[in-house]
Amino acid sequence: MTPSLLWFRRDLRLTDHPALSAAAEAGPIIPVFILDDALLKGKWPSPNRVHFMLACLRVLASQLEEKGSRLIVRHGHPARVLRELVEETGATRVHWQRDYGPYARKRDAAVAEAVPHQEHAGQLICEPEDVLTGEGRPYSVFTPYRRRWETVPRRKVLRGPRALQAPDHWPRSDKLPEARAVSELPAAGEPEARKRLAAFVPKAKDYAEQRNFPGVNGTSHLSQDLRWGLLSPLEVAERCDASDTYVSELCWRDFYYHILWHHPRVVDHAFREDLDRVRWHSDGELLEAWKEGRTGFPIVDAAMRQLKATGWMHNRARMIVASFLTKDLLIDWRVGEKHFMDLLTDGDLASNNGGWQWAASTGTDPQPYFRIFNPTLQGKKFDPDGDYVRQWVPELKKVDKKHIHDPPLEVRKHLRYPEPVVDHAEMRGVALKAYEKALGK
């Protein structure tokens, strides 16, 4: 029988993989991964993500070998590489799972013109075309979106294959390159992701109460697994259905992908066009203080140091530092978005863009522009004992919890911890004026 090509992209798993199941059902398959420089070295390059991806690919290659198959790696432009592979192998079709960003859509359209193909859903729980208003329009507010999202019929979770049929001849494969990460990253590959999922499932019921406290191990730690498709979001939703709050987070993930699909301009522009007129500040010293965790606001500094050290940041902390950058420093949200994409192992265009625009009040269903997080109060509320700050800001390790989020000046000098780089109350007023001017108020 003639084989099919299975093109892996950001779906590096065998369980609940619709494209894999369809290709395997048709006969022999040749799994392929393409090292595409437009992604590896393009707009959002990241040593952490590349290192993690390559480690996941090595695990995937081992998994495929256990099933009687192997992973073919090629370097180059996808349309050219896949056309060559079709010619080399006589493959009748290329199967892949759908992607949603502007570059991915352009890339997939070029491949679709070059080779016979079949595209499958599998990266999201619901597809963009399935969650529309009664008039057939996309939603821009989350609450009605979720009500509609919950009514969409879902397919069954697919089992992984017991074995895979190999072709008569294997094409040449390139070696996976080595890559260096700048942070301590989680263990790679689907088996490790499934361990993390299994560990979280019994804790999901407590997610709503614990998720906002960075010093508590109360979140799923599955973001990089969903970003790289080590886990199916559909399976995760089914197994974590004890927590309506956590399932709501998966719904937010779909929502931001749908926004990206229907409004690709958000990659470079505010969803709210009137807030594209905000006059942002440009201060290299303040930006570097934020990036390095030297702002003098302990909760902000802890979060930024966690990001630098681990390639991950707690979600509440992400909201705090994004609000601080955009409203206390009045620095463009796109600058923060890029810094996150530089370092995050789970850096995901749709979710990262949506989160930053929410925090900057420029996006869909955003935090109102006049609600500006006070970083000191956020620290006191969500890190009440200071455990998170002490973990990531060791200068403050011995400061008692009464002062941990606002150390007195003499304590700062003694511990060589910086004074606040800005006055929050003053900058709150500056930010309000900047937003109101953009809005014509």
ZIZIQUI-V895370 format. One record per backbone hydrogen bond with DSSP energy under -1.0 kcal/mol. NH is the residue of the N-H (numbers start at 0). CO is the residue of the C=O. E is the energy in kcal/mol with one decimal. If there is no record, write none. Layout:
BEGIN
nh:NH co:CO e:E
nh:NH co:CO e:E
END
This chain:
BEGIN
nh:3 co:27 e:-2.1
nh:4 co:92 e:-2.8
nh:5 co:29 e:-2.1
nh:6 co:94 e:-2.9
nh:7 co:31 e:-2.7
nh:11 co:227 e:-2.3
nh:12 co:10 e:-2.1
nh:15 co:157 e:-1.7
nh:20 co:16 e:-2.6
nh:21 co:17 e:-2.4
nh:22 co:18 e:-2.4
nh:23 co:19 e:-2.8
nh:24 co:20 e:-1.9
nh:25 co:21 e:-1.1
nh:28 co:164 e:-2.0
nh:29 co:3 e:-2.4
nh:31 co:5 e:-3.2
nh:32 co:71 e:-2.5
nh:34 co:73 e:-3.0
nh:35 co:33 e:-1.1
nh:38 co:35 e:-1.7
nh:39 co:35 e:-2.5
nh:40 co:36 e:-2.6
nh:49 co:45 e:-2.4
nh:50 co:46 e:-2.6
nh:51 co:47 e:-2.4
nh:52 co:48 e:-3.0
nh:53 co:49 e:-2.6
nh:54 co:50 e:-2.2
nh:55 co:51 e:-2.5
nh:56 co:52 e:-2.4
nh:57 co:53 e:-1.9
nh:58 co:54 e:-1.7
nh:59 co:55 e:-2.7
nh:60 co:56 e:-2.6
nh:61 co:57 e:-1.7
nh:62 co:58 e:-2.4
nh:63 co:59 e:-2.7
nh:64 co:60 e:-2.0
nh:65 co:61 e:-1.8
nh:67 co:64 e:-1.5
nh:68 co:63 e:-2.9
nh:71 co:30 e:-2.7
nh:73 co:32 e:-2.1
nh:75 co:34 e:-1.9
nh:80 co:76 e:-2.7
nh:81 co:77 e:-2.8
nh:82 co:78 e:-1.8
nh:83 co:79 e:-2.3
nh:84 co:80 e:-2.2
nh:85 co:81 e:-2.4
nh:86 co:82 e:-2.0
nh:87 co:83 e:-2.5
nh:88 co:84 e:-2.5
nh:89 co:85 e:-2.0
nh:91 co:2 e:-2.2
nh:93 co:115 e:-1.8
nh:94 co:4 e:-3.3
nh:95 co:117 e:-1.7
nh:97 co:119 e:-3.5
nh:104 co:100 e:-2.6
nh:105 co:101 e:-2.0
nh:106 co:102 e:-3.0
nh:107 co:103 e:-2.7
nh:108 co:104 e:-1.9
nh:109 co:105 e:-1.9
nh:110 co:106 e:-2.1
nh:111 co:107 e:-2.5
nh:112 co:108 e:-1.3
nh:114 co:110 e:-2.0
nh:117 co:93 e:-2.3
nh:119 co:95 e:-2.3
nh:129 co:126 e:-1.8
nh:132 co:136 e:-3.2
nh:135 co:132 e:-2.2
nh:144 co:140 e:-1.3
nh:145 co:141 e:-3.0
nh:146 co:142 e:-1.9
nh:147 co:143 e:-2.0
nh:148 co:144 e:-2.9
nh:149 co:145 e:-2.4
nh:150 co:147 e:-1.3
nh:151 co:148 e:-1.0
nh:163 co:66 e:-3.1
nh:173 co:72 e:-3.6
nh:183 co:308 e:-2.6
nh:192 co:188 e:-2.0
nh:193 co:189 e:-2.6
nh:194 co:190 e:-1.4
nh:195 co:191 e:-2.0
nh:196 co:192 e:-2.3
nh:197 co:193 e:-2.5
nh:198 co:194 e:-2.1
nh:199 co:195 e:-1.6
nh:200 co:196 e:-2.3
nh:202 co:199 e:-1.5
nh:203 co:199 e:-1.1
nh:203 co:200 e:-1.1
nh:205 co:202 e:-1.8
nh:206 co:203 e:-1.7
nh:209 co:205 e:-1.8
nh:210 co:206 e:-2.4
nh:212 co:209 e:-1.6
nh:215 co:212 e:-2.2
nh:217 co:215 e:-2.3
nh:225 co:221 e:-2.2
nh:226 co:222 e:-2.3
nh:227 co:223 e:-1.9
nh:229 co:224 e:-2.3
nh:230 co:224 e:-1.4
nh:235 co:231 e:-2.5
nh:236 co:232 e:-2.5
nh:237 co:233 e:-2.1
nh:238 co:234 e:-2.6
nh:239 co:235 e:-1.6
nh:242 co:239 e:-2.0
nh:246 co:242 e:-2.2
nh:247 co:243 e:-1.8
nh:248 co:244 e:-1.3
nh:249 co:245 e:-1.6
nh:250 co:246 e:-1.9
nh:251 co:247 e:-2.3
nh:252 co:248 e:-1.8
nh:253 co:249 e:-1.9
nh:254 co:250 e:-2.8
nh:255 co:251 e:-2.6
nh:256 co:252 e:-1.7
nh:257 co:253 e:-2.7
nh:258 co:254 e:-2.5
nh:259 co:255 e:-2.1
nh:260 co:256 e:-2.3
nh:261 co:257 e:-2.7
nh:262 co:258 e:-2.7
nh:265 co:262 e:-2.2
nh:266 co:263 e:-1.6
nh:267 co:264 e:-1.6
nh:268 co:264 e:-1.9
nh:271 co:361 e:-3.0
nh:274 co:271 e:-1.3
nh:275 co:272 e:-1.4
nh:276 co:273 e:-1.1
nh:279 co:277 e:-1.1
nh:280 co:329 e:-3.6
nh:286 co:282 e:-2.3
nh:287 co:283 e:-2.3
nh:288 co:284 e:-2.1
nh:289 co:285 e:-2.1
nh:290 co:286 e:-2.6
nh:291 co:287 e:-2.5
nh:293 co:288 e:-3.3
nh:300 co:296 e:-2.5
nh:301 co:297 e:-2.6
nh:302 co:298 e:-1.8
nh:303 co:299 e:-2.3
nh:304 co:300 e:-2.1
nh:305 co:301 e:-2.2
nh:306 co:302 e:-2.2
nh:307 co:303 e:-1.9
nh:308 co:304 e:-2.2
nh:309 co:305 e:-2.3
nh:310 co:306 e:-2.3
nh:317 co:313 e:-2.1
nh:318 co:314 e:-2.0
nh:319 co:315 e:-2.1
nh:320 co:316 e:-2.7
nh:321 co:317 e:-2.0
nh:322 co:318 e:-2.3
nh:323 co:319 e:-2.2
nh:324 co:320 e:-2.3
nh:325 co:321 e:-2.2
nh:326 co:322 e:-2.5
nh:327 co:323 e:-1.2
nh:328 co:323 e:-1.9
nh:330 co:324 e:-2.6
nh:334 co:331 e:-1.5
nh:335 co:331 e:-1.1
nh:336 co:332 e:-2.7
nh:337 co:333 e:-1.9
nh:338 co:334 e:-1.9
nh:339 co:335 e:-2.4
nh:340 co:336 e:-2.2
nh:341 co:337 e:-2.0
nh:342 co:338 e:-1.2
nh:343 co:339 e:-3.3
nh:344 co:310 e:-2.6
nh:346 co:343 e:-1.1
nh:351 co:347 e:-3.0
nh:352 co:348 e:-2.3
nh:353 co:349 e:-2.5
nh:354 co:350 e:-2.6
nh:355 co:351 e:-2.4
nh:356 co:352 e:-2.5
nh:357 co:353 e:-2.0
nh:358 co:354 e:-2.3
nh:359 co:355 e:-2.3
nh:360 co:357 e:-1.1
nh:361 co:356 e:-1.9
nh:362 co:356 e:-1.6
nh:366 co:357 e:-1.5
nh:370 co:367 e:-2.2
nh:377 co:373 e:-2.7
nh:378 co:374 e:-2.0
nh:379 co:375 e:-2.2
nh:380 co:376 e:-2.2
nh:381 co:377 e:-2.6
nh:382 co:378 e:-2.2
nh:385 co:382 e:-1.6
nh:389 co:385 e:-2.6
nh:390 co:386 e:-1.8
nh:391 co:387 e:-1.6
nh:392 co:388 e:-2.9
nh:395 co:392 e:-2.2
nh:396 co:393 e:-1.7
nh:398 co:395 e:-1.7
nh:402 co:399 e:-1.5
nh:403 co:399 e:-1.0
nh:405 co:402 e:-1.3
nh:411 co:407 e:-2.3
nh:412 co:408 e:-2.4
nh:413 co:409 e:-2.2
nh:414 co:410 e:-2.5
nh:416 co:411 e:-2.6
nh:420 co:294 e:-2.3
nh:426 co:422 e:-2.7
nh:427 co:423 e:-2.3
nh:428 co:424 e:-1.4
nh:429 co:425 e:-1.8
nh:430 co:426 e:-2.8
nh:431 co:427 e:-2.3
nh:432 co:428 e:-2.0
nh:433 co:429 e:-2.0
nh:434 co:430 e:-2.5
nh:435 co:431 e:-2.6
nh:436 co:432 e:-2.3
nh:437 co:433 e:-1.7
nh:438 co:434 e:-1.9
nh:440 co:435 e:-3.2
END
